[in-house]
Amino acid sequence: MKLFFREQLPFIYLYFSQLLVIGFIYWLDGYRHTAVSLYAGLLGTCMLIGYLAFRYITNRSFYERLEQPLASNEDLFKARHQTPLTESLQALLKSQFRHYQTDLLQYKQRIEDHIQFINQWVHQMKTPVSVIHLMIQNEDEPRFTAIGDEMDKLKKGLEMVLYTARLDMFEHDFYVEQLDLEAVVRAAASSQKRLFIRRRIFPLIHIEGKLAVASDDKWLSFVINQIITNAVRYTAQDNRHLYFRGFSGTEGTVLEIRDEGVGIAESDLPRVFDPYFTGENGRQFQESTGMGLYLVKQICEKLGHDVKLESTVGLGTTVRILFKSYKAVS
């Protein structure tokens, strides 16, 4: 109703302005029968009201559709009273929706093709990286050690690209099972031994009892590796420790990873899980991409885990992963 009156308001203003102008012209011409003029104006106003009522009743469904938000796309094509105006609107909306669906499917297909290409490319690149590792693993010269370190960075970069590409299709690429938390943590720490040795950082693992968590081994290992990589990257001094602690809390099993790095500024903490956000530390450590913690947050949410971060500048950072359901390993 409000939309109808807002639309017809200029027409109403024009009608009454016309009455005043015609009445003024008759008055200037010497016509002084006020009662007849008022009667004529009243009849014209009644005709206007009747016309507006007819317009509103015939197009009521049209105005109601414009005023009410759509609950779903199906509601777009539902109309109770068909008039020429509503029929034209329905035809326009259907045509526009078909074009929208066609464009959407085309973009979706392009994205899927791009993701498939990225996956294939990453797998192809991992083969030469593995071959180079095998070629230099028995070499002790400093230059081969440096090559190995750079190859580790390249491998981690390829893994990040691969997991980022797979994130949108996560529901097709995960398998939840009961995992031994200590085994997963030790395997992840072992895979980063070259990084620990190069940066002279010592991992200390303490899991209270035998704990099992419901998660996906591959995705959870990637999450832990990302946290390890961040912790080591932002630990500027040598001979520091990286603490892994697992324990049972009131809400489930908790994995706590604490480093002795530079810490994160308090102003940056609300945005650490945003994509591509590097903050103050990113300006000091050029290797930062701003995607590590973003992927950690996204993957944990998809797996049904909570992740929280605490940090103090100069003391280090603590990341906690909460597994809401847990079971002790017998």
Secondary structure per residue as TSV (DSSP state, phi and psi in degrees):
chain	resnum	aa	ss	phi	psi
A	1	M	-	360.0	-46.3
A	2	K	H	-62.3	-41.8
A	3	L	H	-63.2	-39.8
A	4	F	H	-61.6	-47.2
A	5	F	H	-67.0	-36.6
A	6	R	H	-63.6	-36.8
A	7	E	H	-71.5	-38.3
A	8	Q	H	-87.1	-7.0
A	9	L	H	-59.3	-43.7
A	10	P	H	-60.1	-38.4
A	11	F	H	-64.5	-39.5
A	12	I	H	-65.6	-43.2
A	13	Y	H	-61.1	-42.3
A	14	L	H	-63.6	-40.5
A	15	Y	H	-62.1	-49.6
A	16	F	H	-69.7	-31.7
A	17	S	H	-64.3	-40.1
A	18	Q	H	-63.0	-41.9
A	19	L	H	-58.9	-44.4
A	20	L	H	-64.2	-42.6
A	21	V	H	-64.9	-44.2
A	22	I	H	-64.8	-43.5
A	23	G	H	-61.7	-39.1
A	24	F	H	-66.5	-38.6
A	25	I	H	-65.2	-43.2
A	26	Y	H	-63.3	-37.2
A	27	W	H	-65.6	-40.0
A	28	L	H	-66.2	-28.0
A	29	D	T	-82.0	-2.8
A	30	G	T	100.7	4.5
A	31	Y	-	-80.7	119.5
A	32	R	-	-120.8	15.2
A	33	H	-	-83.9	88.4
A	34	T	H	-64.9	-40.5
A	35	A	H	-63.0	-40.6
A	36	V	H	-67.0	-39.4
A	37	S	H	-63.4	-43.8
A	38	L	H	-65.1	-38.3
A	39	Y	H	-63.5	-42.8
A	40	A	H	-63.9	-41.1
A	41	G	H	-65.0	-38.1
A	42	L	H	-65.4	-42.1
A	43	L	H	-62.5	-43.3
A	44	G	H	-63.0	-38.3
A	45	T	H	-66.7	-39.2
A	46	C	H	-63.3	-40.2
A	47	M	H	-63.8	-38.7
A	48	L	H	-62.9	-45.3
A	49	I	H	-62.6	-41.4
A	50	G	H	-62.8	-42.6
A	51	Y	H	-61.9	-45.3
A	52	L	H	-64.2	-39.6
A	53	A	H	-63.3	-42.9
A	54	F	H	-62.0	-44.5
A	55	R	H	-61.8	-40.7
A	56	Y	H	-69.6	-43.2
A	57	I	H	-64.7	-42.2
A	58	T	H	-71.4	-27.9
A	59	N	T	-115.6	22.3
A	60	R	H	-61.1	-43.8
A	61	S	H	-62.1	-33.1
A	62	F	H	-64.4	-47.4
A	63	Y	H	-70.1	-36.4
A	64	E	H	-63.7	-38.6
A	65	R	H	-63.1	-38.8
A	66	L	H	-72.2	-29.9
A	67	E	H	-84.6	-27.5
A	68	Q	S	-99.5	134.7
A	69	P	-	-69.1	153.3
A	70	L	-	-82.0	134.2
A	71	A	S	-81.2	-28.8
A	72	S	S	-157.7	169.4
A	73	N	G	-66.2	-27.4
A	74	E	G	-64.3	-32.2
A	75	D	G	-66.8	-15.1
A	76	L	G	-62.9	-29.7
A	77	F	G	-110.4	14.7
A	78	K	-	-96.1	124.4
A	79	A	-	-140.1	131.2
A	80	R	S	-84.3	-42.1
A	81	H	S	-120.4	115.2
A	82	Q	-	-90.8	123.8
A	83	T	-	-125.5	167.8
A	84	P	H	-53.9	-38.0
A	85	L	H	-68.0	-46.4
A	86	T	H	-68.3	-35.1
A	87	E	H	-64.4	-42.8
A	88	S	H	-64.3	-40.1
A	89	L	H	-62.9	-44.7
A	90	Q	H	-60.6	-43.1
A	91	A	H	-62.9	-41.0
A	92	L	H	-64.9	-44.3
A	93	L	H	-64.8	-40.8
A	94	K	H	-63.2	-43.8
A	95	S	H	-63.2	-44.3
A	96	Q	H	-64.8	-39.7
A	97	F	H	-66.6	-37.7
A	98	R	H	-64.0	-42.6
A	99	H	H	-63.3	-40.2
A	100	Y	H	-62.5	-45.6
A	101	Q	H	-63.3	-40.2
A	102	T	H	-62.8	-46.6
A	103	D	H	-63.2	-40.1
A	104	L	H	-63.6	-43.3
A	105	L	H	-64.8	-37.7
A	106	Q	H	-65.3	-44.5
A	107	Y	H	-66.2	-38.5
A	108	K	H	-62.4	-41.9
A	109	Q	H	-65.8	-38.2
A	110	R	H	-63.3	-43.1
A	111	I	H	-64.2	-43.8
A	112	E	H	-63.3	-40.3
A	113	D	H	-64.3	-39.5
A	114	H	H	-65.9	-42.8
A	115	I	H	-63.3	-41.6
A	116	Q	H	-62.3	-41.0
A	117	F	H	-62.9	-43.7
A	118	I	H	-61.0	-44.2
A	119	N	H	-60.4	-45.2
A	120	Q	H	-65.0	-41.0
A	121	W	H	-64.9	-43.1
A	122	V	H	-62.2	-44.3
A	123	H	H	-62.9	-37.2
A	124	Q	H	-67.4	-37.0
A	125	M	H	-73.5	-28.5
A	126	K	H	-67.4	-28.0
A	127	T	H	-64.6	-53.8
A	128	P	H	-62.8	-32.1
A	129	V	H	-62.6	-44.2
A	130	S	H	-64.5	-38.7
A	131	V	H	-64.1	-42.9
A	132	I	H	-63.9	-39.1
A	133	H	H	-59.3	-44.0
A	134	L	H	-64.6	-34.8
A	135	M	H	-70.5	-28.9
A	136	I	H	-110.6	0.1
A	137	Q	T	-66.8	-25.6
A	138	N	T	-98.7	6.9
A	139	E	-	-93.3	137.0
A	140	D	-	-107.2	-3.9
A	141	E	S	-68.7	147.4
A	142	P	H	-56.6	-35.1
A	143	R	H	-67.0	-35.2
A	144	F	H	-71.2	-33.9
A	145	T	H	-63.1	-42.0
A	146	A	H	-64.6	-39.8
A	147	I	H	-62.2	-42.0
A	148	G	H	-61.8	-40.1
A	149	D	H	-63.6	-42.7
A	150	E	H	-67.8	-34.5
A	151	M	H	-66.9	-34.0
A	152	D	H	-62.7	-42.2
A	153	K	H	-63.8	-40.9
A	154	L	H	-64.4	-40.6
A	155	K	H	-63.3	-43.2
A	156	K	H	-64.6	-38.6
A	157	G	H	-63.8	-40.7
A	158	L	H	-64.9	-40.4
A	159	E	H	-63.6	-39.2
A	160	M	H	-64.6	-41.9
A	161	V	H	-62.0	-43.3
A	162	L	H	-64.0	-46.9
A	163	Y	H	-71.5	-32.8
A	164	T	H	-64.0	-41.9
A	165	A	H	-65.9	-34.0
A	166	R	H	-82.1	-9.9
A	167	L	G	-62.6	-38.0
A	168	D	G	-70.4	-20.0
A	169	M	G	-111.8	34.6
A	170	F	G	-58.7	-39.3
A	171	E	G	-64.6	-16.2
A	172	H	G	-98.1	1.3
A	173	D	S	-139.8	42.7
A	174	F	-	-146.9	153.3
A	175	Y	-	-140.3	112.9
A	176	V	-	-86.9	132.1
A	177	E	E	-149.8	170.6
A	178	Q	E	-80.6	120.7
A	179	L	E	-116.3	142.4
A	180	D	E	-75.6	112.2
A	181	L	H	-59.1	-43.3
A	182	E	H	-63.3	-40.0
A	183	A	H	-64.5	-40.4
A	184	V	H	-65.2	-43.6
A	185	V	H	-65.5	-44.4
A	186	R	H	-66.2	-36.8
A	187	A	H	-65.5	-41.4
A	188	A	H	-65.6	-42.3
A	189	A	H	-65.9	-37.9
A	190	S	H	-65.2	-36.4
A	191	S	H	-68.5	-15.2
A	192	Q	T	-107.1	18.8
A	193	K	H	-62.9	-37.5
A	194	R	H	-61.7	-38.8
A	195	L	H	-66.0	-42.1
A	196	F	H	-63.5	-42.9
A	197	I	H	-65.6	-43.7
A	198	R	H	-63.9	-37.9
A	199	R	H	-96.8	1.9
A	200	R	T	54.2	53.5
A	201	I	E	-119.8	137.5
A	202	F	E	-111.4	117.4
A	203	P	E	-77.9	136.0
A	204	L	E	-122.5	116.7
A	205	I	E	-110.2	126.3
A	206	H	E	-138.5	108.1
A	207	I	E	-109.8	121.5
A	208	E	S	-78.2	100.8
A	209	G	S	79.3	-175.3
A	210	K	-	-96.7	108.9
A	211	L	E	-113.1	139.7
A	212	A	E	-117.9	143.4
A	213	V	E	-126.9	147.5
A	214	A	E	-89.5	108.4
A	215	S	E	-162.0	-178.6
A	216	D	-	-101.2	124.7
A	217	D	H	-59.0	-47.4
A	218	K	H	-65.3	-49.2
A	219	W	H	-69.6	-39.1
A	220	L	H	-65.2	-40.5
A	221	S	H	-61.9	-40.1
A	222	F	H	-63.0	-41.4
A	223	V	H	-60.4	-48.0
A	224	I	H	-63.9	-39.7
A	225	N	H	-63.7	-38.0
A	226	Q	H	-65.3	-40.8
A	227	I	H	-65.3	-40.8
A	228	I	H	-62.3	-46.1
A	229	T	H	-60.2	-43.8
A	230	N	H	-63.3	-43.5
A	231	A	H	-62.0	-44.4
A	232	V	H	-69.8	-40.1
A	233	R	H	-60.8	-38.1
A	234	Y	T	-99.6	20.6
A	235	T	-	-105.0	102.6
A	236	A	-	-78.3	-29.6
A	237	Q	S	-96.3	153.5
A	238	D	S	-83.2	169.1
A	239	N	S	58.7	40.2
A	240	R	E	-104.6	173.2
A	241	H	E	-119.1	153.8
A	242	L	E	-123.6	117.1
A	243	Y	E	-99.7	129.4
A	244	F	E	-113.7	123.6
A	245	R	E	-134.4	127.6
A	246	G	E	-118.8	134.6
A	247	F	E	-155.0	164.2
A	248	S	E	-94.7	123.7
A	249	G	-	-105.5	-175.3
A	250	T	S	-69.5	-27.2
A	251	E	S	-102.9	-6.2
A	252	G	S	150.6	-164.2
A	253	T	E	-85.0	139.9
A	254	V	E	-121.3	131.0
A	255	L	E	-108.6	119.4
A	256	E	E	-112.3	126.5
A	257	I	E	-121.1	115.9
A	258	R	E	-123.1	130.9
A	259	D	-	-111.8	174.2
A	260	E	-	-118.1	44.4
A	261	G	S	-89.2	-158.3
A	262	V	-	-77.6	-16.6
A	263	G	-	80.7	174.2
A	264	I	-	-120.8	135.4
A	265	A	-	-60.2	143.5
A	266	E	G	-59.7	-34.6
A	267	S	G	-68.5	-21.1
A	268	D	G	-91.2	-15.8
A	269	L	G	-58.6	-40.3
A	270	P	G	-65.4	-14.2
A	271	R	G	-117.2	8.9
A	272	V	T	-64.9	-23.6
A	273	F	T	-94.8	5.3
A	274	D	S	-79.6	145.2
A	275	P	T	-66.5	138.0
A	276	Y	T	67.5	10.0
A	277	F	-	-86.8	123.7
A	278	T	-	-112.5	-24.4
A	279	G	H	67.2	-160.8
A	280	E	H	-65.3	-37.7
A	281	N	H	-65.4	-31.8
A	282	G	H	-64.4	-25.6
A	283	R	H	-78.2	-23.7
A	284	Q	H	-91.0	-33.5
A	285	F	-	-111.6	103.5
A	286	Q	T	-68.5	-17.4
A	287	E	T	-79.2	-4.6
A	288	S	-	-68.3	135.6
A	289	T	-	-109.5	-19.9
A	290	G	S	78.5	9.4
A	291	M	-	-107.9	-16.9
A	292	G	H	-59.9	-57.9
A	293	L	H	-69.9	-29.1
A	294	Y	H	-61.8	-45.7
A	295	L	H	-65.4	-38.8
A	296	V	H	-58.2	-47.1
A	297	K	H	-64.1	-46.7
A	298	Q	H	-63.8	-44.5
A	299	I	H	-67.0	-42.4
A	300	C	H	-62.2	-40.1
A	301	E	H	-63.8	-41.0
A	302	K	H	-69.1	-30.2
A	303	L	H	-84.1	-7.1
A	304	G	T	85.7	19.7
A	305	H	-	-104.7	152.8
A	306	D	E	-99.5	143.2
A	307	V	E	-131.0	133.1
A	308	K	E	-131.8	153.7
A	309	L	E	-135.1	135.6
A	310	E	E	-128.5	144.5
A	311	S	E	-155.1	148.0
A	312	T	E	-133.1	128.5
A	313	V	T	-59.7	127.8
A	314	G	T	88.8	-14.7
A	315	L	T	-110.2	-31.6
A	316	G	E	131.1	-176.0
A	317	T	E	-130.0	142.1
A	318	T	E	-122.4	126.8
A	319	V	E	-114.9	129.5
A	320	R	E	-119.1	130.9
A	321	I	E	-110.1	122.9
A	322	L	E	-103.2	118.2
A	323	F	E	-95.3	109.0
A	324	K	S	-65.9	-28.4
A	325	S	S	-117.4	133.9
A	326	Y	E	-144.5	164.8
A	327	K	E	-152.2	135.0
A	328	A	E	-71.4	140.1
A	329	V	-	-81.1	128.1
A	330	S	-	-83.9	360.0
